[in-house]
Amino acid sequence: MTYLSQKNKIIDSILDRADKHRLLWKDKITLFMDLDNADLDWGLLDSFDDDNFQHDIIGIQNNMNRKTGQLDQHFLPRSGV
């Protein structure tokens, strides 16, 4: 398996899990763009328990400035690099 296909599998898992737990602010595409701008360790986020997963997903969506592509209000994702 190539690096990109492995990363895509992890991203799909994260997006599906967020959808399953009803954590989407809007839709999967918007969540992907927010997460992609947040500079995360995708594997770490995917491995989190539900509490840490929800903290990062909700916090990123609530604090992402979609004009600048940066997190506002000093929010630090637990899966950040």
Secondary structure, DSSP 8 states (H G I E B T S, - for coil): --HHHHHHHHHHHHHHHHHHTT--SS-HHHHHHHHHHT-B-HHHHHHS-HHHHHHHHHHHHHHEETTTTEE-TT---TTB-
